Amino acid sequence: MIAHRSSAYAACLMMLTLAAPGRAQAENRIPNVTPAAWTSASAPDRALLRQEGALNEKCRDGSGDDPATQRACSARDQAVQTLKARGWHFGTPDQIEADKQWTHP
């Protein structure tokens, strides 16, 4: 019984070790991008997706009358337009905002 547990434990460790690179890649993914889209995204697109996410947080968390918030919202809107021009889509029309994620065909 102990030998069986030991070999099962070793098999689990091997599986975790083999899965680690993918897990690390997924951990670097930002939450509003589908895993498949993130994996296939180019480095410039990943940078722009990160920037859009950070600017979106500043825009949504900031005060509407603060010039820094207004700049963040404008920069976010420009990032969104650039992503769309590169073929990215943010969710579908029938989704609520909280469920939307960036996808790329």
C-alpha positions in Angstrom: 0.0 0.0 0.0 2.8 2.4 0.9 4.6 1.6 -2.4 1.5 2.3 -4.3 1.0 5.7 -2.6 4.6 6.5 -3.2 4.4 5.8 -6.9 1.1 7.7 -7.2 2.7 10.6 -5.4 5.7 10.5 -7.7 3.4 10.4 -10.8 1.5 13.5 -9.4 4.7 15.4 -8.9 5.8 14.6 -12.4 2.5 15.8 -13.8 2.7 19.0 -11.8 6.3 19.6 -13.0 5.3 19.1 -16.6 2.3 21.4 -16.2 4.3 24.2 -14.5 5.3 26.1 -17.7 1.7 26.3 -18.9 0.6 27.3 -15.4 3.2 30.0 -15.3 2.1 31.3 -18.7 -1.6 31.3 -17.5 -0.6 33.2 -14.3 1.0 35.9 -16.5 -2.3 36.3 -18.4 -4.5 39.2 -17.4 -8.0 38.3 -16.3 -10.0 39.9 -19.1 -8.4 37.9 -21.9 -9.4 34.3 -22.8 -6.5 31.8 -22.2 -6.4 30.8 -25.9 -6.2 34.4 -27.1 -3.5 35.2 -24.6 -1.4 32.2 -25.6 -1.6 33.1 -29.3 -1.2 36.9 -28.8 1.9 38.7 -30.1 4.2 40.4 -27.6 3.0 43.9 -28.7 -0.6 42.8 -28.3 0.1 41.4 -24.9 1.7 44.7 -23.8 -1.3 46.6 -25.2 -3.8 44.3 -23.4 -1.9 44.8 -20.1 -1.9 48.6 -20.7 -5.7 48.6 -21.5 -6.4 46.6 -18.3 -4.3 49.0 -16.1 -5.9 52.1 -17.7 -9.3 50.6 -17.3 -8.8 50.1 -13.6 -7.6 53.7 -13.2 -10.5 55.0 -15.3 -13.1 53.0 -13.3 -11.6 53.6 -9.9 -10.8 57.3 -10.3 -12.9 60.4 -9.7 -14.7 61.7 -12.8 -13.5 65.3 -12.2 -9.9 64.4 -11.7 -7.8 65.2 -14.8 -5.6 62.1 -14.2 -8.7 59.9 -14.4 -9.8 61.7 -17.6 -6.4 61.1 -19.1 -6.5 57.4 -18.1 -10.0 57.0 -19.7 -8.9 58.7 -22.9 -5.7 56.5 -23.1 -7.8 53.4 -22.4 -10.2 54.3 -25.2 -7.3 54.7 -27.6 -5.9 51.3 -26.5 -9.3 49.7 -27.1 -9.5 51.2 -30.6 -6.0 50.0 -31.4 -6.9 46.5 -30.2 -10.1 46.5 -32.3 -8.1 47.6 -35.3 -5.8 44.6 -34.7 -8.7 42.2 -34.8 -9.5 41.9 -31.1 -13.1 41.7 -29.9 -14.3 42.4 -26.3 -17.0 39.9 -25.5 -20.3 39.6 -27.4 -23.3 42.0 -27.4 -25.4 39.6 -25.3 -22.8 39.4 -22.5 -22.9 41.5 -19.4 -19.7 43.7 -19.0 -18.4 41.6 -16.0 -18.4 38.4 -18.2 -16.7 40.0 -21.3 -13.2 39.0 -22.3 -10.9 40.0 -25.1 -10.7 37.4 -27.9 -8.9 37.2 -31.2 -10.0 35.0 -34.1 
